[in-house]
Amino acid sequence: MRTGLSTLLALAAAMLLSPAAFAAGCSIGSAGTTQRIMIGATGRSMLMRFPTGFSHARAAPLVWLFHGSTGSGEQVLKNAQLGDTADPHGFIVAAPDGGIPAGGGFAWNIPGVPTVTGKIPGPGDPNDVAFVLAATDWLAKQGCTDTTRVYATGISGGGRMASWLACVAADRFAAIAPVVGLRAGNPLASDPRNPDPATCRPSRPMPVIAFAGDADKTNPIEGGGAGYWQYTMHVAERRWADLNLCRSGPQPRDLGETVYEERYSDCRGGADVVGRITRGGTHMWLADNEAMWAFLSRYRRLPRR
């Protein structure tokens, strides 16, 4: 009997020390740290903020954080302070650099949309959508992230990137939260005051919470500005509400002296569309991070088959 027990203990110890056992848990990152991680075979790296309560034994929610045009992952991670929200709620923040160098920083490759340099990305430019999806898969395979709880946010050009991912890869994200950058597809060539339905055909309802300021001169909520902007934030909200088959809204309400909300509800799959607008808010990170996470964390997506 003793021999049998010794054998079992030895086998258990061998299993704990085996490569397969380690593969069952996340092998990258450390709790409460920000680290630059090389992502598999993509040839690209990104900053990742691991929450203070991060456990290698448990897959965590993942929030993609996209910088604005000419910015960087390091810059937006600092300015958005989303890591402070990640700590009590236990999610990982991924802050990559865009694939296209621009103005001392980077821009995102959104097909058909010119960067701030005026250049429309071509076939030779890095495919940022492919990178984000490959990185999401890689992190899941490492046992680090929960594929049913992957979310996207970003500021300005990063908000457009989050919006674009919702248009073309809705099956991979549970919800999005653009900041001063909500879009619902490229502007219609014949009428840029409206989005082109052909450029945003999500495969499932996409919950959206967007943040903006009514004094933003760069990406005005009333539209205009650069060619990739043009249509209003309200038009973008309405388009997402149409895509989500929302039956109620927009319902306005004041959330305080400086912030009001526009909400579409009773949507297919519970995928509400919410705009939160700061009176006097300019082109900066205006998100209430706690409110953002409270919205995002309500949603899960079905696992891929």
C-alpha positions in Angstrom: 0.0 0.0 0.0 2.9 2.3 0.9 4.5 1.5 -2.4 1.4 2.4 -4.3 1.0 5.7 -2.4 4.7 6.6 -3.1 4.2 5.8 -6.8 1.1 8.0 -7.0 2.9 10.8 -5.3 5.9 10.5 -7.6 3.6 10.5 -10.7 1.8 13.6 -9.4 5.1 15.4 -8.9 6.2 14.5 -12.4 3.0 15.8 -13.8 3.3 19.1 -12.0 6.9 19.5 -13.3 6.1 18.4 -16.9 5.9 20.9 -19.8 2.3 19.9 -20.3 1.4 21.0 -16.8 3.0 24.3 -17.3 1.2 24.8 -20.6 -2.1 24.5 -18.8 -1.5 27.9 -17.2 -0.4 31.3 -18.4 3.4 31.4 -18.6 3.9 35.1 -19.3 3.6 38.3 -17.3 3.6 39.0 -13.6 0.9 40.4 -11.4 0.9 44.2 -11.1 3.5 44.7 -13.9 3.6 46.3 -17.3 5.7 44.3 -19.7 6.6 44.3 -23.4 5.6 40.9 -24.8 6.7 39.4 -28.1 3.6 37.9 -29.6 4.3 34.4 -31.0 5.3 34.3 -34.7 3.8 37.7 -35.6 7.2 39.5 -35.4 5.5 42.2 -33.3 5.4 43.0 -29.6 3.1 45.0 -27.4 2.8 46.4 -23.9 0.7 44.4 -21.5 -0.6 45.5 -18.1 -1.2 42.5 -15.8 -3.5 43.3 -12.8 -2.3 43.0 -9.3 -4.5 40.0 -8.7 -3.4 38.2 -11.9 -3.2 34.4 -11.5 -1.2 32.3 -13.9 -3.7 29.5 -13.2 -6.8 31.4 -14.4 -7.6 33.0 -17.8 -8.4 36.7 -17.4 -10.6 39.1 -19.4 -8.7 41.0 -22.1 -9.2 44.7 -23.0 -7.5 45.9 -26.1 -6.4 49.6 -25.8 -5.6 51.4 -29.1 -3.7 54.6 -29.2 -4.7 57.7 -31.3 -3.0 58.6 -34.6 0.7 59.4 -34.2 0.6 57.9 -30.7 1.9 54.7 -29.2 0.8 51.9 -26.9 3.0 53.3 -24.1 1.5 56.8 -24.5 -2.2 55.6 -24.3 -1.5 53.2 -21.5 -0.2 56.1 -19.4 -2.8 58.7 -20.4 -5.9 56.4 -20.2 -4.9 55.0 -16.7 -6.8 51.9 -17.5 -4.4 49.8 -15.5 -5.8 51.4 -12.4 -9.2 50.1 -13.3 -7.8 46.7 -14.3 -6.3 46.1 -10.8 -9.5 45.8 -8.8 -11.4 44.1 -11.6 -8.8 41.6 -12.8 -8.5 42.2 -16.5 -5.4 42.4 -18.7 -4.8 45.5 -20.8 -3.1 45.0 -24.2 -1.6 48.2 -25.7 0.0 47.6 -29.1 1.6 50.1 -31.5 -0.2 50.6 -34.9 1.5 49.0 -37.9 2.0 52.2 -39.9 4.7 54.8 -38.8 3.1 58.3 -38.6 4.3 61.6 -37.2 6.8 60.1 -34.7 4.3 57.5 -33.6 2.0 55.1 -35.3 -1.3 54.9 -37.1 -3.8 52.0 -37.6 -4.4 50.3 -40.9 -8.1 50.6 -41.6 -8.7 49.7 -45.2 -10.0 52.6 -47.3 -9.4 55.2 -44.6 -6.5 57.6 -45.0 -4.1 58.0 -42.0 -3.4 61.5 -40.7 -0.6 61.7 -43.3 -3.3 61.5 -46.0 -2.0 58.1 -47.2 -4.5 55.4 -47.8 -3.0 52.1 -46.5 -2.0 49.7 -49.2 -1.4 46.0 -49.6 2.2 46.5 -48.4 1.3 47.9 -45.1 1.0 45.7 -42.0 -2.4 44.2 -41.5 -3.4 45.4 -38.0 -6.6 43.4 -37.9 -4.7 40.2 -38.6 -2.2 41.1 -35.9 -4.9 41.8 -33.2 -6.7 38.5 -34.0 -3.5 36.5 -34.1 -2.4 38.0 -30.8 -5.8 37.3 -29.2 -5.5 33.6 -30.3 -1.9 33.4 -29.1 -2.7 34.8 -25.6 -5.6 32.4 -25.3 -3.4 29.4 -26.3 -0.9 30.5 -23.6 -3.8 30.1 -21.1 -3.7 33.8 -20.3 -7.0 35.2 -21.6 -10.6 34.2 -21.6 -11.8 34.2 -25.3 -15.4 34.9 -24.2 -14.4 38.2 -22.6 -12.3 40.1 -25.1 -13.1 43.8 -25.5 -11.8 46.8 -27.5 -11.4 50.4 -26.7 -9.2 53.2 -27.9 -8.9 57.0 -28.4 -9.5 58.9 -31.6 -7.9 56.8 -34.4 -7.8 54.0 -31.8 -11.6 54.4 -31.4 -11.9 54.0 -35.1 -9.8 50.9 -34.9 -12.0 49.4 -32.1 -15.1 50.3 -34.3 -13.5 48.7 -37.3 -12.8 45.5 -35.4 -16.5 45.4 -34.4 -17.5 45.7 -38.1 -15.2 43.0 -39.5 -14.5 40.7 -36.5 -17.6 40.9 -34.3 -17.4 37.1 -33.6 -14.1 37.8 -31.6 -15.2 40.6 -29.4 -17.8 40.8 -26.6 -18.2 44.6 -26.7 -16.4 47.8 -27.6 -15.9 51.3 -26.0 -14.5 53.9 -28.5 -13.4 57.2 -27.0 -13.7 60.3 -29.2 -13.7 58.0 -32.2 -16.9 56.0 -32.7 -17.5 54.9 -36.3 -19.9 52.5 -38.0 -18.0 51.9 -41.3 -16.3 54.2 -43.8 -18.1 57.3 -45.1 -20.4 56.7 -48.0 -18.6 57.9 -51.2 -21.7 59.6 -52.6 -22.7 61.1 -49.2 -20.0 61.2 -46.6 -22.5 62.4 -44.0 -23.6 58.8 -43.7 -21.8 55.5 -43.3 -21.5 53.0 -46.1 -23.4 49.9 -45.0 -21.2 47.7 -47.2 -18.2 48.5 -45.1 -19.7 47.4 -41.7 -21.5 44.1 -41.7 -20.9 42.6 -38.2 -21.8 38.9 -37.9 -23.5 39.4 -34.5 -24.9 42.2 -32.4 -22.2 44.3 -30.9 -22.7 46.1 -27.6 -21.3 49.7 -27.8 -20.5 52.4 -25.3 -18.9 55.5 -26.7 -17.4 58.5 -25.0 -17.0 62.0 -26.5 -16.9 65.7 -25.8 -19.2 68.3 -27.3 -16.3 70.8 -27.6 -14.0 68.4 -29.6 -12.7 70.3 -32.6 -10.6 67.4 -33.9 -13.4 64.8 -34.2 -16.5 66.9 -33.8 -19.5 65.0 -32.5 -21.6 66.9 -35.1 -19.4 65.7 -37.9 -17.2 67.4 -40.4 -13.4 67.5 -39.9 -11.2 65.1 -41.8 -12.4 62.9 -44.6 -12.6 59.8 -42.4 -14.8 61.6 -39.9 -17.6 63.5 -41.7 -20.7 61.8 -40.3 -21.9 62.6 -36.7 -21.5 60.6 -33.6 -25.3 60.4 -33.4 -25.4 58.9 -36.9 -22.8 56.3 -35.8 -24.9 55.4 -32.7 -28.0 55.1 -34.8 -26.3 52.9 -37.3 -25.1 50.5 -34.5 -28.6 50.6 -33.1 -30.0 49.6 -36.5 -27.4 46.8 -36.8 -28.3 45.5 -33.3 -32.1 45.8 -34.1 -32.7 48.0 -31.1 -36.3 48.8 -30.5 -36.0 51.6 -28.0 -34.2 55.0 -28.1 -32.4 57.1 -28.2 -33.3 57.9 -24.6 -31.4 60.9 -23.3 -30.7 61.5 -19.6 -28.4 63.6 -17.5 -25.8 61.7 -15.5 -24.6 64.8 -13.7 -23.8 68.4 -14.4 -21.2 67.7 -17.1 -22.2 64.4 -18.6 -25.3 63.2 -20.4 -26.2 59.9 -22.1 -27.9 58.7 -25.2 -29.1 55.1 -25.0 -30.6 52.6 -27.4 -32.0 49.6 -25.6 -34.2 46.5 -26.1 -31.7 45.3 -28.6 -31.1 41.9 -30.1 -28.9 39.9 -27.7 -29.1 42.7 -25.2 -26.6 44.6 -27.2 -27.3 48.2 -26.0 -25.8 51.2 -27.8 -24.8 54.0 -25.4 -23.2 57.4 -26.1 -21.8 59.4 -23.1 -21.0 63.0 -23.9 -19.1 65.4 -21.7 -20.2 69.0 -21.9 -17.2 71.1 -22.8 -15.1 68.0 -23.3 -12.3 68.2 -25.8 -10.2 65.7 -27.8 -8.8 63.7 -24.9 -9.5 60.5 -22.9 -12.9 61.3 -21.6 -14.0 57.8 -20.6 -15.2 57.1 -17.1 -13.1 53.9 -16.8 -15.3 52.4 -14.1 -18.4 53.0 -16.1 -16.7 51.6 -19.2 -15.8 48.4 -17.4 -19.2 48.1 -15.8 -20.7 48.1 -19.3 -18.1 45.9 -21.0 -18.1 43.3 -18.3 -21.9 42.7 -18.7 -21.2 40.9 -22.0 -19.7 37.6 -23.0 -19.5 36.1 -26.5 -20.1 32.5 -27.4 -16.9 30.4 -27.6 -15.6 29.8 -31.1 -16.2 26.3 -32.5 
